Amino acid sequence: MSKRRLKLHGFNNLTKALSFNIYDLCYATTEAQRADYIAYIDEAYNAERLTDILSDVSSIIGANILNIARQDYDPQGASVTILIAEEPVAPGTTVSTAAPGPLPESVVGHLDKSHITVHTYPESHPHDGICTFRADIDVATCGVISPLKALNYLIHSFESDIVTVDYRVRGFTRDVRGRKHFIDHKITSIQDYFSRDTKTAYDMIDVNVYQENLFHTKMRLKEFDIDNYLFGINAAELSKREHGRIEKRLRKEMQELFYGRNL
């Protein structure tokens, strides 16, 4: 049996916003290795790659691309803007490649009534060897399209060790009787929308405020193989003492990112 659809008066004015903070960690011993890591991240998530990711997100949520503008920067960083709409693009529409303003390592995609944004922040510490890559992603939609459809794709598109996800439904829409609706779908947790492999790979905790339609999930990768976190070296090259020190430092960094405070 098909689910009965809510009959609305006019356009669905609810805004559904999905936000991510995604972290990838590594350990690099020397200054040269740290520079190589930043260069690797800059290449792996350049404007072209980020444009591909946002284009896929647009397709997944049912939006249509109107315009693409992108720019890579020297020595590092990229900006991309994608204009998209809920309806198909009219025949003969042209696609512009003009670049937006200089926002280092960022991607922005706009719907006709909503937006998609991605900003990346690679950084390294000169003393303790820890390097992090953070991607901030926002997918906000109005109308019938839902950003939750892109949830699993976005997590799998980045090397995600720690992830925090927020989902909020804002505003209201009216049915034909004039009654306001502050949410148009059932949800108890963001975890309801994760694929099985995502649920298996991560430890998760929720902080939800149901009366405000606010949902928050923190995720931490379960598997820890130190070789996956070493850049320019491998575990076999480390002494037992150095192995233990680096693992302890990485685990502490992961805990601090997961809980959002210094430990």
N, C-alpha and C positions, 0 to 999 in steps of 0.2 A: 504494500500500500504506500502510495506517495504521501509525503508530509504536506499538510495543508499550508499554503503560503499566506502570510499576513497581507491583507489588502490595505495598502497605504494611500494616504491622501497626498499626492504629489511625490517628490523625490525623497528617498531615504537619507535623512540628514545625520544619521549616526556616524561618528568618526571612530574608526577602529585603528589603534596605533600599536604596533609591535616594535619593541626596541631591544637591541642586543648590545652587550659588551663581550667581545670574544678575545681571549688571550692565548698566545702561543709563547712558550718559554724555551730558552736554550742557555747553555753555559759555554762561553768562549774564553779561553785562557789568556790569550794575548790581545794587544790592541789591534793587530792586523786581522786576527780571527773575528774580532768584534766588528771591524769595518767590513769584512767579507760577509758577515751575517746580515748587516744592514743592506749591503748591495744585493744580496740574494733576495731578501724580502722585497726590496724596491723593484726588482725584476719580476718576481713571482706575482706581485700584486700591483702591476703597473696599470696605466689607464686603460689599455686594451683588455687586459684580463678582467678588471673591475667592470668595464662596460659589458663584457660577455655575461658576467654574473648578474648584473642588474637587468640586462635584456632577458635573461632566463626567468628572473623573478617576475618581470612584467608579464611574460607569457604564462607563468604558473598561476598568477592571481587573476588572469583574464583581462589585463590591460593591453593597450595597443600603443606602440611607440610612434610619436609624432616627430621627434627631433633628437639628434645626438650631437653633443659638443664635448670634446675631451682634449686634454693637454697634459703631457709629462713635463716635469721640471728638472733642472740641473742645479745641484747635484742629485737630488732625489725628490720624489713626490709626484703626485698626479692629481688632476681634477677632471671630473666628467659630469656632464649634465644630460639627463635623458628626459624629454617631455613625452608623456604618455596620456592616453585617454581611455575611458571605458568602452567607447564605441570604435569600430574599425576606422582606419585612416581612409579618407576620401581619395579616389583615384586622382593621380596627378600631383599629390602632395609631395613637396620637395623636402629633402633631409639636409639640414645645415651641419657643417663641421666646425663652425666658429667656436672658439674656446671661451669659457666664462672667466670670471675674475680669478686671480692667483690664490687658490686655497690649497696649500700643500697637502698631498696625499689624501684627496677626498673625492668622493663620488656623490653626485646628487641626481636624482631622477624625480621629475614632477609629473603627477597625474593631472588631469584637467581640474580636479577638485581636491587632490591629495598629493603626496610626495613619497619618494624613496631617497634615502641618503646613506652614504657610506663614507666614513673618515678613518684613515689608518694612521697609527702612531707607533713606528718602530723606535726603540731606544735601547741603549746599553749603558751599564755603569762602569766607569774606568777602574774601579778597585776590586769589586767582588766577582766579576765575570758574568753576572746575570744579564741576559738580553731578553727583552720582551717585545712582542708585536701585538698591538691592540687594534681591533677593528670595532668601530661604533657604527651600528646599522639601525636605521629607522625606516619602517614601512608603514605609512599611514594611508588609509583608504576611506572613502565615503561611498555610500550606495551599497550595492549587493556584493561587490567583490570583497574578499577577505584576505588580509595579510597572513593569516594563520596557515594558508595553503603553502606558503614559501618557507615555513619554519624549518623543516628537516633539510631542505635543499641548502639553505644558508649555513646551517651548522656544518654540513658536509663539504661546503665550498671553501672553508678555511681550516687551518690546522688548529683545532680547538682543544686546548687543555682545560681552560676554565671559561665558563659561559654564564652570564647573568641575562635573564630574559624578562622583560616587562610587557604586559599586554593590558591595554586600557580601552574601554568603550566610553566615549564622551558624547555629550549632547543628547538629543532626543529626536524621535520622528513621530509622526501622528498617523493613526489609522483613519479610515473613512468616517468613523464616528467621532473623531476629534480627540480620542484618548491618546495620551503620550506614552511612548515606549522608549525606555532608556537602555534597552538591550534587545536584540532581535534573535538571539541564539542561546542555547544552553551551554554553560561552561562551568566546571568546578575547579579546573587547574589547567595551566598551560601543558602540563604533562599529558593531558588527555589527547593532545595532538602530536606527540612525539611518536616516531616509528619505533618498532620493537628493538632494532639494533641500537638506536640512540639511548633508549631506556636501559639496555644491557650494558652499554659502554660507560655510563656516567652514574655517579652518586648524585642525588638531587634532593633539595629541600625547598619547600614552598613558604611564602609569606603572602597570603591573600586577604583582601578586604572586600568581601562579597557585596556588601551594601553600597560600595562605591564603584563596583565593577572594575576593581584593580587586582591584577594577578601578577605575581612575581615568583620566578623560579631560579635557583642557583644550581649550577652543574659543575661537577669536578670529575675529570677523567679517572676511571678506576685503575687502569693498567699503568704501571710505572716501570719502564725499561730505560735505564740511564743512557744507553746508547742513542735513544731517540731524542735526547736532550743535549748531547754533546755536539759542538760545531767545530770542525777542524781536527778533532781528536776522537779516539774511541776508548771504551772502558778498559780494554786490554793493555793500554799504554799507561794506565794509572796505577799508582801504588795503592795498597789496601787502605792506607790512611787517607790518601787524596780522594779515593773513590768515596769513602764514607763522608768526608767533608763536603764534597760537591753534592752528593745525594741529599745530605741534610739541608744544605743551602737551598737546593731546588724545591724540596718538599716544603720548607718554610715559606718560600716565595709563593708557592701554590696555595698554601693555607691562608696567607695574608690576602691574596687576590680573591679567594673564595669567600672569606668572611668580611673583606673590605676594611681591614684595620691591621695595624702593626702588632705582631705577636712577640 
